[in-house]
Amino acid sequence: MSIEEKTTDGRRIKGERRKRELTEATLRVVARDGVAGVSHRTVAREAGLPPTMAAYYFDGIDDLLTAALTSCLDEDAEKIRAVQDIQELAELMADLVAGEPGRLLAEFELYLLAARKVELRAATDRWKAALAEFARRHTDDPVRVHNFVGAYDGLLLQALLTSTPPTAADFEANVVQLLTP
């Protein structure tokens, strides 16, 4: 590898790292202040970067929001694909609600934004596909698969609205009801 290739590769790696930092910062801003709190300046400040960095890497706020939604939904889809059984899924759900409710809330804000912005739908489609893949490992009934995909997000959203979050056992009972005859 030539010096020019190493320099270019190093710059690309640094650029990807900065974009990732800005994407994570966007999620933190949305978790704290909602989608309305996202600006290039607030995201750059949250990431600990100069104010111009967010505008350098992302053309507009929509680009930041798209990157944040894509990042978190793709990460969540990979987690779902790694889950082996209903009990493990229920534990994951309970951990999401108990561990980082702010991040989960940010994901829902971004998820709802996809209802208005078609460009965000590719990430939501991949997310729903991962849920459907999990469901099809437990049932061949297309109606149960459809109901599970819709109910999964609903269960998590309702969990955010309670002062006593559901336990893994609570989630497991719901998922079993959704996926088994």
Phi, psi and omega in degrees: 000130181284166178299321179297317179295319178296318180297313180297314180298317178298320178293320179296317179297316178297319179296318178295321178297317179297317179299319179296318178298319180291324178295314178296321178296322178299316178298320179294320179295316179297320179298322184275315191242357184083172181300325181297339181277357183277123170216164178303318183294313182293323179292316179298318179298316180298325180278352182073030181243162177301149184304333183280345186297317182297318179291331179292317185269338182229123185300321182209179180298321179301323178295319177298313181294321178296316179297319181294313180296315180299315181299309185288322180289323177293321176296316179294322179297320178295321177298317180295318180296333181278342182289135184266323185216176184296320180298317179295321177297316180298321177295320177299315180298314180297321178295321179299316183287318183279324187282305184225068182298329178296318178293319178298318177298318178298318179299319179293321177299316179291322179299316178293329176299329179295338176293333179264334187242108183301327182295344178270352188289336180299318179293319180292326177295319178295322179297310181296326177296320178296319177297317180296321177300316178299312182300319181293342174286346185242347179203149174254008179277113183297331178290319177296320178300311180300314181296321178297314181301317179289322184285329183306305180295323178298319179297318179292319180296315178297326179297328178290342184264007181246153177278341177240098183298148177298152176271172175301321179296322177297312179297318181299317179300319178293315182293318177301316179299321181287325189258346183243148180294000000 
